[in-house]
């Protein structure tokens, strides 16, 4: 499974990332080109490319996790997206 992890110093790092209208795949590729697989898409805001070989989860599971343990305001600051399942 391939993921991108969006986080940063800005409270709205995820919203800033979403406004860029870049695909998860392109963000993943940009991060893989950078040192430590971390792309600074804006000052203090980062996309980290993560690879988990042999792991597979469903979109329903991700929705469950975010709805159950995800804090609405924190998900504006830090979140993850599936690139390839």
ABEGO torsion letter per residue (X at the ends): XBBBBBBEABAAAAAAAAAAGBBAAAAAAAAAABBGGBBBABBGBBBBBBBBBGBBBBAAAAAAAAAAABBAAAAAABBBBBABX
